[in-house]
Amino acid sequence: MIFNEIIEESKLNAWNRLIQTLDKIFGFKSNGKARVRRVSQKFDQKNGEHVILLEYRVKAANQSPIKTNITKVNLSSDKDKKK
């Protein structure tokens, strides 16, 4: 059992291991619905540190998008009004 888990973990790349760890931390099942992306990266000169913002998205099995009834407003530019 432990041997199989070690083999499976060795097949994962760093991003997949991060997703798996975040799934465990936040209590989501690892079903392939989660993803991580780097939002931004900068250097904090005051502290001498690299700052990297990551976005972790996961869709749980019992969740669905919230539907809203917002209608789109047709906006036209001033150039269109002059014609």
C-alpha positions as CSV (number, residue, x, y, z in Angstrom):
1,M,0.0,0.0,0.0
2,I,2.7,2.5,1.0
3,F,4.9,1.3,-1.8
4,N,2.1,2.1,-4.4
5,E,1.6,5.6,-2.9
6,I,5.4,6.3,-3.2
7,I,5.4,5.1,-6.9
8,E,2.3,7.3,-7.7
9,E,3.9,10.4,-6.0
10,S,7.1,9.9,-7.9
11,K,5.2,10.1,-11.2
12,L,3.8,13.5,-10.3
13,N,5.5,16.8,-11.3
14,A,5.9,19.6,-8.9
15,W,2.6,21.4,-9.8
16,N,0.6,18.2,-9.4
17,R,2.2,17.6,-6.1
18,L,1.3,21.1,-5.0
19,I,-2.3,20.6,-6.1
20,Q,-2.4,17.3,-4.2
21,T,-1.0,19.0,-1.1
22,L,-3.5,21.9,-1.3
23,D,-6.4,19.4,-1.8
24,K,-5.3,17.7,1.5
25,I,-4.9,21.0,3.3
26,F,-8.3,22.3,2.3
27,G,-10.1,19.0,2.5
28,F,-11.0,18.4,-1.2
29,K,-10.8,15.0,-2.8
30,S,-8.1,14.7,-5.5
31,N,-10.3,14.1,-8.5
32,G,-8.4,16.1,-11.1
33,K,-10.7,19.1,-10.9
34,A,-8.2,21.4,-9.2
35,R,-5.7,23.7,-10.8
36,V,-3.0,26.1,-9.8
37,R,-1.6,29.0,-11.8
38,R,0.9,31.8,-11.1
39,V,-1.0,35.1,-11.1
40,S,2.0,37.4,-10.6
41,Q,5.6,37.5,-9.5
42,K,7.6,40.4,-8.2
43,F,10.6,41.2,-6.0
44,D,10.1,43.1,-2.7
45,Q,13.2,45.3,-2.5
46,K,12.4,46.4,1.0
47,N,12.6,42.9,2.4
48,G,14.7,41.3,-0.3
49,E,12.1,38.6,-1.0
50,H,10.5,37.2,-4.1
51,V,6.7,37.4,-3.9
52,I,4.7,34.9,-6.0
53,L,0.9,35.0,-6.0
54,L,-0.7,31.7,-6.9
55,E,-4.4,31.0,-7.6
56,Y,-5.8,27.6,-6.5
57,R,-9.1,26.7,-8.1
58,V,-11.1,23.6,-7.2
59,K,-14.6,22.5,-8.1
60,A,-16.2,20.3,-5.5
61,A,-18.7,17.6,-6.6
62,N,-21.6,19.2,-4.8
63,Q,-21.1,22.8,-6.0
64,S,-22.4,24.4,-9.2
65,P,-22.1,28.0,-10.5
66,I,-24.5,30.6,-9.2
67,K,-26.7,31.8,-12.0
68,T,-27.6,35.5,-12.1
69,N,-30.1,37.4,-14.1
70,I,-27.9,40.3,-15.2
71,T,-28.7,41.6,-18.7
72,K,-26.1,43.1,-20.9
73,V,-26.3,46.8,-21.6
74,N,-25.6,47.7,-25.2
75,L,-23.0,50.5,-24.9
76,S,-22.1,52.4,-28.0
77,S,-19.1,54.7,-28.4
78,D,-19.4,58.4,-29.2
79,K,-18.1,57.7,-32.7
80,D,-21.1,55.5,-33.4
81,K,-23.5,58.2,-32.2
82,K,-22.1,60.8,-34.6
83,K,-22.7,58.7,-37.7
